[in-house]
Amino acid sequence: MILQHNLNISATPLPYFSKRVYNQGVKRRYKMADSPIGTITHYYGKPSVAVVKLSSGASLKMGDQIQIKGHSVDFTQTVGSLQVEHQEVESVKAGDDFGLKVDQKVHEGDQIFSS
């Protein structure tokens, strides 16, 4: 025995929500620059120091606010210690490899942005 149901299915489409509607009211946690100013090339866990290679055209000095962003980290901090060849320096310029004291564990390949 076959039962037939009288289903009244309307052909009205589901409401369309644009990306703007979904993102409405969502605020970014950090304001981030368009391109990174440096990349972490190594991390030493015991002294909590990252070795950083600055990108071309970038510079960094003591007291600057930076954001470190990677696959498992995303935090901001103030630059408190910069070292080149184990000597404390006040600023570094593009192309320099330097040591940066970090507040949290970071990984090779993490990017540094100026805040």
Secondary structure, DSSP 8 states (H G I E B T S, - for coil): ------------------HHHHHTT---SS---SS-SEEEEEEETTTTEEEEEE-TT-EEETT-EEEEE-SS-EEEEE---EEETTEE-SEEETT-EEEEE-SS---TT-EEEE-
